[in-house]
Each structure stands twice: as C-alpha cells, then as structure tokens.
Amino acid sequence: MSTETSQVRPQHSADKSASVVAVTGAASGVGHILLQRLLAAQDSGLIGTIVAIDDHCGPTEGVTWRVADIRDPALAPRLSDVDVLVHAADDRSLDAPARERRTRNVRAAQTLLTAAAAERVSRVILITSTMVYGATPENPVPLPEDAPMAPDTDAGVIGDFIEIEDLASFARRAHPALSVTVLRPAPLVGPEIDTLLARHFSAPRLLTVKGWEQAWQFCHIDDLASAVEFVIVHDVHGKTGTVAVGCEGALRQSDAEEIAELRRFELPANLALGATQRLHRVGLAPAPASELKFLVYPCVVDCVTLRDAGWQPEYDNAEALGALLEARGKQSRGRNVGRKEVTITAASAAGAAAAAIGTAAAVRRLRKRRRS
C-alpha cells in the first residue's frame, strides 16, 4: 500500500526546464543527503518538485513524501509526474542473507526501471559500485572509466551490482525513450556505513598479500550525493551511460597504514583467498573471496566524465580514510578487536587470515583426537 504526505510541498516551477526529481531510499543514507542538496539546488530553477520515496517518512521537510514498497509494481502510478528518478535504496548489508539481498536488490531495480518506462519518466539514475570492474593484480592504476565489467557473478554484492547493470543495459535497448545512467562510486565511507572496507580498517592489522602493494581509492557518501546532484543538474551521462565517482588518484598502502596507525599482516594470496572462501561457505565470513580481492588488489578508476564536466570531490583519499576511521570509532590508534569479531569479519582483514589459520589448526587437532 502506498500513501502520500506533503511537508510544505513546493509548487511546480513555471520554468519547463525545472525537473521533478524522485529519490528512493530518501529517509536515510545517500538518499537523505541527496534530498538536502536538491532542496538547496531549487534556487537554480533546474530542480522543481522533489519526491521522496521510502517505506516510511523521513525527517526532511519541503519535499513530497510517498510511502511505498519499491519492489511492488503498484508503485508505477506514483511516478506519473516524475522526470528524473534516482534509485538510492539498494541493500549493501554484510549481514543480510546473500540470496535474500540479491532478490531485493535486483527486483527493486527491475521494478523501478519497468515502472519508469511505463510512466514515461525521462531518466533513471542507478547507483552500483566500481566493484563491477573487478580487482586484480593486473589492473592498471587508474583503470579507464569505460573498462569492461568483471565476469564475476557469485553470491557477493558485486554480483548484485552486475545484475543491476545488466538490467540497465536491457532497459536502454527495450525502452529507447528512457535514459538510464549508472553511477559507480568507489568504496563508500562515512557515518553508519558498515562495509567490508570499514571492517578491514577495524581489525588489529591490515591484511596484505605477498608481492603486492595495494592502492586505495574511496568515495565519501557526501561526495556521492554531490555527484548525483551534479549529474542531474548538468545532464551528465557518460559515453556508455556509466559514470565513475570517487576521490582523484590513489592512496598507497604504506600511506594508509600510517594514517590508520596499523601494521600489515602479510600472507600468500592463495592462503588468504582460499581460507576466506572456505570460511564463507560455512557462514563464518560475511563475503566471498571475490570481495576480499578489493582489499588486497587495486581497483582505482579514472573519474574522467565528472572531472571533465567540472565536478570535483570535496574529500581526497587521505581525508576519506580519516572519515572512515572516525566513523568506525578509531582515535589515534586502531582499536583491539575481540576474538568473536575477528572471526565474524574474517573475510575483511588480517583477522580473517588469523581466524582461518586458527580454524584449520583446530580442525587438524580434532581429527587427530578422533583417530587416536
């Protein structure tokens, strides 16, 4: 069931260039921050009515709230007056069951694209991640923005993003009148963001693999909201309909260690990745080995489209890492992580390798006892 409430609902602009913009996931996270930026941008005359869509009303005033389930096709009539639809309601939770998360994410994107086409929405903006490029030792630093997506479609969140981008490609072919732009932010940092990256920097040491020095690129949640607003106002699409978002350049592993005041924990790649995958299969690791690769191999993207259009991030990589550390409750030194948390976050940090080695040793001891 959908309901609509209005809090100081703004009038439609007499200027036909003013777009009616709808934002899903508007009550929190990127969606909430984006609402604030769009409200401020109304003075430009390019943003008209702002429609906030979520399963409950948020605190933002001056927008039209429409409470709805974005996976329900009944949402379509609620988009009849919308020019631009921004989908910021994806689920990136580490703790959600992978199959349920995949179903929610893919169904929501599919429903929104179909509803937007049916209601003649001019443009849809989806948000995925630079994870779709994949992380490998062979990746140049930086990757070109139009590099192909990785073939990886496992149960991790990267598989969700790849399926969503496949839906975007299909929508462009099936509905030529519908413009679909995909924003690919680098790993997100900011308040209340619990990701593999955040847990990585919460461990006692930083996992690295022998023979490789990591390069880091981040995207602060405020910069992502700023980029979405810029893309809307300046009608930025990118050559292929995809636009990368992130800090310029890359932060070296040694610099990241210095900022975080953490030392590295080095392992052979096959041991770190293999142990992580085994732990993931038995439910002890929150993500598969394919996602751990992003913590040890580079995925730095040249955000050329936004840069050439005139957008600049507020945060550089060092400042973004500082924001990540602050959000994770770090002060001058990395906090100690309990044994249970090390195991739970095994796929994301040096604790992962330590837990994996300890688990393997315990299994070997148990087998010896059974044989004796």
PEQUI-V447155 format. One record per helix or strand of 2 or more residues. SS is the DSSP state (a for helix, b for strand). FROM is the first residue (numbers start at 1). LEN is the number of residues. Records with the same first field share a line. If there is no record, write none. Layout:
# PEQUI-V447155
SS = FROM-LEN ; FROM-LEN
This chain:
# PEQUI-V447155
b = 3-4 ; 19-6 ; 47-8 ; 64-4 ; 84-4 ; 123-5 ; 179-7 ; 187-3 ; 206-4 ; 215-2 ; 218-3 ; 242-4 ; 251-2 ; 264-4
a = 29-16 ; 73-7 ; 98-21 ; 130-4 ; 157-18 ; 196-5 ; 221-14 ; 253-8 ; 269-13 ; 289-8 ; 304-6 ; 317-11 ; 339-6 ; 346-3 ; 350-22
